Amino acid sequence: MNLAQCAAFVAVVDTGSFTKAADARQISQSAVSHAIASLESELGVPLMKRDRSGVELTAIGRRLLVHARSVIRHAELMRMEAEKVGGDHLTGSLRIACTGTFDPHLLARALSRFGARFPGFDSSLREGDDRQISNWLHRQEIEVGIFTGPERHLASTPLLEEEIRLVLPAGHPLAAGPVVRVAQITDESFVVLAGSDPDILRLALPDREHGPTIAYRTHCRSTLFALVGEGLGLALLPETTLRSVPPDLRVLPLSPPVTRRLSVCLSSAARTSPAARSFVSIMQGLAGEIRAAAPHRLLRTVEPESSAAT
């Protein structure tokens, strides 16, 4: 039994299929199948049932999943402890960029943990859209980018997949139902966070010939909420950014669901940086904590992997 087998087991459960688990871990589907088969053989019990509808854990599989997650978490703690010893003596800078709709609470916690582990490092942060962040990484203007990836030519680690929600005034005609069909908002105008939300609009409304109508752009989330509250446009935001919404607004799911997948990418120069790799591990760990704390939400994460950012 090894860490890779446990990671494959957890990835299949979290993604719901062998194919998605392989994509998430950036390995072949046959490698995932072999890891699961080997783990079942070594344990002497079946962990899951596989059919056309997906995978279903057996009773013993559900119990052993808890231990598999624990194995991965303890491996991460070992890496963190080792990096902490070296981090105390390292100095430098880490330039980070993320989309403007990335969860600010998650980012703040990651920066706090990174600062505690690498006190000699100065961290800087900027925001941009997917294209900007990709360009910054390729030009070596930043070491770490968090955006809708992965980027084929960059060291990329899947972070989480989250559902996009519609934010609208409580008095809007579409606010009366429990869900809003995507077809119902194709002719609506939108308020967006400058530099990031057009990417989300394109995800939700890819068939709009000339693109969605953008009524206002703002850099401030509270301003966006105020504009939506006054009926000046609707907004599409990731679920993780909607922890606190004014009472005069409603947040509704879309049908069919619209999701985005976030990745953490390293520039080519940062691939061998202990500090940059540590930041990726911190982000992976925090994403896993979110998934564990809110299993009912449409959030799928990929467990930390030692080779993910190589």
WOSUL-V955384 format. One record per backbone hydrogen bond with DSSP energy under -1.0 kcal/mol. CO is the residue of the C=O (numbers start at 1). NH is the residue of the N-H. If there is no record, write none. Layout:
co/nh
CO/NH
CO/NH
This chain:
co/nh
2/6
3/7
4/8
5/9
6/10
7/11
8/12
9/13
10/14
11/15
12/16
17/21
18/22
19/23
20/24
21/25
22/27
28/32
29/33
30/34
31/35
32/36
33/37
34/38
35/39
36/40
37/41
38/42
39/43
40/44
47/58
49/56
51/54
54/51
56/49
58/62
59/63
60/64
61/65
64/68
65/69
66/70
67/71
68/72
69/73
70/74
71/75
72/76
73/77
74/78
75/79
76/80
77/81
78/82
79/83
80/84
81/85
82/86
83/87
84/88
86/89
92/122
94/124
95/143
95/144
96/126
97/146
98/128
99/102
103/107
104/108
105/109
106/110
107/111
108/112
109/113
110/114
111/115
112/116
113/117
114/118
118/121
120/92
122/94
124/96
126/98
129/133
130/134
131/135
132/136
133/137
134/138
135/139
136/141
137/140
143/267
144/97
145/265
146/99
147/149
147/263
151/154
155/266
157/264
160/262
161/300
162/260
163/239
165/237
166/252
167/235
168/250
169/172
172/175
180/255
181/184
182/185
185/188
189/234
190/215
190/216
192/218
193/196
193/197
196/199
197/201
198/202
199/203
200/204
201/205
205/208
213/190
216/192
218/194
220/224
221/225
222/226
223/227
224/228
225/229
226/230
227/232
228/231
234/191
235/167
237/165
238/241
239/242
246/249
248/170
250/168
252/166
253/180
255/182
258/164
260/162
262/159
262/160
263/147
264/157
265/145
270/273
273/277
274/278
275/279
276/280
277/281
278/282
279/283
280/284
281/285
282/286
283/287
284/288
285/289
286/290
287/291
288/292
289/293
290/294
294/297
297/299
300/161
305/308
307/310
